[in-house]
Amino acid sequence: MSDHPIRLEADVVVVGAGPVGLTLAMDLAWHGVEVIVLEARPRGHPPNVKSNHVSARSMEIFRRLGVAGKVRDAGLPADYPNDIAYRTAFLGREITRIPIPCRANRYTAKGGPDTDWPTPEPPHRINQIYLEPVLFAHLEAMPNARILSATTLTDFAQSDEGVLARATDAQGGAVEIACTYLAGCDGGRSGVRKAIGATLSGDVALQHVQSSYIRAPSLLPMLREAGGIPAWGSFSLNPQQSGNVYAIDGRETWLVHVYLKPGVTDFDAVDRDQAIRTVLGVDSAFAYDLLSKEDWIGRRLIADRMRRDRVFICGDASHLWVPYAGYGMNAGIADAANLAWLLAARLAGWGAEGILAAYEAERLPITEQVSHFAMNHAHAMTKARGTVSSQIDAEGPAADAYRTSIARSIYDLNVQQYCCAGLNFGYYYERSPLILYDDEPAPPYAMGEFTPSTAPGARVPHFTLADGRSLYDACGHGYTLLRFDPTVDVTALQRAARISGVPIDLLDVTAVSAPDVYRHRLLLARPDQHVAWRGDQIPADLEGLINAIRGADTIRV
């Protein structure tokens, strides 16, 4: 061990190489920012078997970063059904099913609740153990990026000039990194969150869950032999022990969640093995290997701040909630995409100091809204599980009628979370310092449904250009001015942008290729594909427009 620390420099240090930290680092590198990632785990250490779903919005981000195809090719076998099945047990009677296209049919499937997504990149079912290595390898191959594995952040110090991050490597050696900004993507126990004085508050115990990662090679053959159809997610509904089973490799590995009944908070009071067998619907002779286990409490906790001066937090470091439909990881990926372009703009010089104030102003309100969606759904599912009676597996007309009723209510409740177009595309930034609002409010934000809108703050509605390209593929690294009428003179706006150094690419769109939601002749899209401004002519106050979108009119917080 050397007495002298290794000294490095970077524009940004990212703490944590989970999916959120990797996405942030990829996005920064994509923008030309020099980034170093500190990851406490050794290189090649298996990721946690946690998140199981990459949302459509996250896949859009991965597409922009050039990694969507690699992510899409990983995970379950291409023909493995991505459905959600509700059964009396994994091997029991099927009650209802939410059809979701398998990977091979993802771009071509028609009909059903999870098709016809208004995007070039629909959702993808993949566990974190497959997702994370793909992102890691992609980042490692990018210019401007460096990953320091087996390296733990010990502390950091801020000044007006930057941040000095101190870390320890695998050999116990000291590492010092001089950087301009630091971002903590270091999970629910985030040391960065604690260091900036951010605190979590909310609902501390919504659900108690035993999770078990198992290998059971005979389970899938038994299901097929019994006439059952495989599914990505299989929920067991019965009065004895409810739970759900996620297919991990589509062959022999499974993640089993056992939900403790309301009022039960002692994990040791629940026989893990017996609970797993009840959820699976197998007897004591059934053989399986327990690969790993975790007992956890579903919470709804939100940080009171996501920034202190030059240090930011993303993902689980700033919000924790019940992991329905991958909300947590995907919200963290959205955090990362938001923060990345703001930091890149500031580092490039065209973003004023005030541009960074948009991160908290935009992401905290959305985090609060989504956390309530997850909490409300958790409460609804807990109630639904608690009302299941023995009729669910009985015979006769009365039992048939009961199952029909349960099937309808369970389907209607859960199709919202597993086919959640609203959650993906309906959120908008309501009080951002970087957005020029007009008199039209954005449509209400809901979980399952959304109404495409060009209201400032909303996601730019996707469509395919006349030349066959995705609109998003045609947008640049900075702002993109969509012009739907080539007779509109935008020369003065382009000149004003050049003077301030703000990157604005002009994209002429033929009117016939744009959907009717585009009612204005001009629309300014941000680098993160949210609407910054729209109008029929360039505004008279060009200086005001440019100052707003570069953060020159905001106050440092």
Summary of the structure (lengths in Angstrom):
residues: 557
radius of gyration: 24.5
end to end distance: 40.7
largest distance: 79.3
contacts: 1905
relative contact order: 0.13
helix: 33%
strand: 24%
